[in-house]
Amino acid sequence: MKTVFVKYGKKEHLQQIVDGKLRFSPSQNYVKMEEQLHNKGQGDLLEGKMPLQIETGQVYDKDTNELVGIMPKRRLLISIQDVNNMPVFCLSSYSISEDNMLSLEHEHLDSIKNDFPDATHALIIQSPDTFIEDVKSNVGHKIVSDQIRYYDYSINTLQMYMYLTTGDEKIVDNSTMTYDNRYRHLLCKDISFSNQKEYRFIITDELIEKPVFYDFHFNSPYKILPIDELYRGIILE
């Protein structure tokens, strides 16, 4: 099935991408957005974290088998060192019809405009494969990219744990979360964000504390247009 990438934002910022400038942000920026702006959508307090719901438990002395304490029901957040300083670049990925029509539901666009209130325009990248190759071959760093996986963070999701430890939701073994594979935490989000249909690029060999622009060559056919034009559907070349 054909797909396109769509990046929402201000027109001048989208033009920067076409001109060969990609703005990667440390993932902690999304945590700060929700903390400071109270915008859950563009921001996310759980960015790069794995929630665990801990039920009430009993702790016993391993030698005497005596009960030494009771663990109350609580929620733990698990993350790995340096995840919050990994550079990320995000956009949305959509399927298009056989006649090259990009048609988005009005409710979906309404939710996007709510999540990204400053966005006025959309950059439609018509050849995602070309764009992915351009980013990975020109930015000058090791990059992984993939669709975001959405999980229900209100429960302990086995599929999420398997992905974080093995890279595959269907493989169960004794693997553990490792520093080298810490980027997988940035490819998981709560199902409340699933409307964004996010595709993400992550730089794995550099840590940053503030947004950084990286040079690359933009070679994909594209359109930049006001978001509201997407309400009526767009025919792509």
Helices and strands as residue ranges (DSSP letters): E 3-9, H 11-18, E 21-26, H 28-37, E 50-54, E 57-60, E 67-71, E 74-78, G 83-85, E 87-95, E 101-102, H 106-115, E 121-125, H 128-138, E 143-147, E 149-151, H 158-166, G 182-187, E 188-190, G 191-196, E 198-203, E 212-215, E 222-226, G 227-232, E 234-235
